[in-house]
Amino acid sequence: MSTPTPLLDFFKRGEVARDVRLLAAQGALAPRAHEQLGILVLLLEDADREIREVADATLSRIPIPALEAFLGRSDVPLGLREFFGDRGVFPAEIPAIAVDEPLIDAESPQSEPEEAASAEDPQSVIEQVAQMGFTERLRAAMRGSREVRAILIRDSNKMIAAAVLSSPKVTGAEIEAFARMANVSEDVLRIIASNRVWTKNYGVVAGLAKNPKTPVALSMNFLGRLNNRDLVGLSTDRNVAEALRISARKRIVAAASGRPTT
């Protein structure tokens, strides 16, 4: 599957604490459907017996029709289809609409502070997020409001920021805003740049190309997609790398003379 799986990658690298793995096994973490299934399947091989058993029970609770419809999607990896085929679950002839909602979502008995905060009181949201522990921030990154995600995308913990990008609630407009942020980590910008769906949006591409935090190699890759106005702005922007400004100038000159850009 070409879609990045930022949260799943942390689980694959073994960088997730037991309490978070258990939450994921229970279905209490609810990232996008393909990532949620990938995490649950991975946890079936966890070193902790309880986590293995809980993950297996959670997979068994996913409604079969929903699972069959999801497996019918063209972007589902063959390995995932084979795994569920061994369990007697096969792709439906009519696939599900390509939405990112989780296939199972175990609600926490805790109230969600991010939902209680008013969108009209940003200071209240900031204060509530500041009081959250790691696990609360992780859940809020995927379940919280747009205001909460705008705060947590800048979290110093890379897994929290990755969880924001794994949220089924995150919108294209938010991704465009994240691409422009100079106070997010390079990892966030790399994940955005590697998502083909997100980079179909010109605003995302322009934001990444002009963001001084974006690695220069990535910015260079997007120069060819910028319009002349953005190239001109980039060619004089002292906040970006000199190599990027020079490349932008070359493209402007080449376009004016009708020569192809190399």
C-alpha positions, 0 to 999 in steps of 0.5 A, a space after each residue: 500500500 502506498 499510503 504512509 502508515 506513520 503510527 504503524 511504523 512506530 509499532 513495527 520498530 518496537 518503539 511503543 510502550 506496553 500500555 499503548 500497545 494494549 490500548 491499540 489491541 483493545 481498539 481504543 486507538 482508532 487510526 485510519 482503517 488500513 493502519 488499524 488493521 495493520 497494527 492489530 495483525 502485528 500485535 498478534 505476534 507481540 511478546 506479551 501474551 495478554 496483548 496477543 490475546 486482546 488483539 485477537 479478540 478485537 479482530 474477531 469483533 470487527 463486523 464481517 460485512 465491514 471487513 469484507 467490504 474493506 478487503 475489497 478495496 484495491 489499495 489493500 495489501 495482498 498480505 492482509 487479504 491472505 491473512 484474513 483469507 486464512 480466517 475465512 474472510 474474503 473480499 466483497 465483490 463490491 468494495 467499500 467506499 475509500 473512507 478512512 474511518 476505523 473498522 472498530 472503535 472501543 470508546 474510553 470511559 474517560 470523557 474527552 477534554 478536547 471535545 469539552 473545550 470550546 472552539 471559541 476559546 483556544 486558550 482553554 484548549 491549549 491549557 487542557 492539552 498541556 495537562 494531558 499525559 502521553 496516552 491522553 495526547 495520543 488518543 486526542 491526536 486521533 479523536 480530538 478536534 481540529 484545534 487539538 490536532 493543530 496543537 499536537 502536530 507540533 508535539 515534541 514526541 514524534 509518535 504524537 505528531 504521527 498520530 495526528 497524521 493517522 487520524 481519520 478526522 484529519 482533513 486536506 485543509 489541515 494537511 495543507 496548513 501543516 505543510 506550511 508550518 515551520 514549527 513541525 518536525 521534519 518527520 511530519 513534513 516527510 510523511 506528508 510529502 510521501 503521501 500521493 493523495 495529499 500531494 495532489 493538492 497544489 497547496 500542499 506541494 507549494 507549502 512543502 516547497 516553501 517551508 524552510 523546515 522541509 529537507 532541501 531534497 524534497 523541496 527540489 522535487 516539488 519545484 517543477 510543480 510550482 506556478 511562476 508566481 510561487 517560483 518568483 517568490 521562492 527565488 527571493 526568499 531568504 528563509 529557504 536554502 540558497 540551493 533552492 533559491 538558485 534552482 527556482 531562478 533557473 526555472 524562471 529563466 528557462 521558462 522565459 526563454 522557452 528552454 526545458 529545465 534540467 
